[in-house]
Amino acid sequence: MAKKKKAQARNPWSKDELKKLKKIFRNRSTQQVADELGRTLKSVEGKAQSLGLTKTKAYLKSLGRKS
């Protein structure tokens, strides 16, 4: 018999959290953003993706990545 996944509690994003996410996501690591917002890394990644947020070219270049 297959194990059932444990249901995860959902914590809706407030308007203030969304505003802050949009402001800081582009120039900080996703883990830093998650820590600052008190959210999990996965929740920040998912919300940023759903909002179409991306890192800036300058930030990616500072990591040694191509934009």
C-alpha positions in Angstrom: 0.0 0.0 0.0 1.4 3.4 -1.0 2.1 6.0 1.7 0.0 9.1 1.7 1.8 12.4 1.6 1.3 14.5 4.7 -0.8 17.5 4.0 1.1 20.7 4.2 -0.4 23.7 5.9 -0.8 26.6 3.6 0.2 30.1 4.7 -1.3 32.7 2.3 1.0 35.5 1.2 0.1 38.9 2.5 0.2 42.0 0.4 3.2 43.3 2.4 5.1 40.0 1.8 4.4 40.1 -1.9 5.5 43.7 -2.1 8.7 42.9 -0.3 9.3 39.8 -2.4 9.0 41.8 -5.6 11.4 44.5 -4.2 14.2 42.2 -2.9 14.1 39.0 -5.0 16.0 40.3 -8.0 19.2 41.2 -6.2 19.5 38.7 -3.4 19.9 35.0 -3.1 16.6 33.1 -2.9 17.7 31.7 0.5 18.3 35.2 1.8 14.8 36.3 0.7 13.3 33.2 2.3 15.1 33.9 5.6 14.0 37.5 5.6 10.4 36.7 4.9 10.3 33.7 7.2 9.3 31.4 4.4 10.7 28.2 3.1 13.0 28.2 0.1 10.5 26.2 -1.9 7.6 28.6 -1.2 9.7 31.6 -2.3 10.9 29.8 -5.4 7.3 28.9 -6.3 5.8 32.3 -5.6 8.6 34.1 -7.5 8.1 31.8 -10.5 4.3 32.3 -10.4 4.9 36.1 -10.4 7.5 35.8 -13.2 10.3 37.3 -11.1 13.8 36.8 -12.2 17.3 37.7 -11.0 19.0 40.8 -12.5 21.8 40.3 -15.0 24.1 42.1 -12.6 23.3 39.7 -9.7 23.8 36.7 -11.9 27.1 38.1 -13.2 28.2 38.6 -9.5 27.7 34.8 -9.1 29.8 34.1 -12.2 26.8 33.1 -14.2 25.8 34.2 -17.7 22.5 36.1 -17.8 
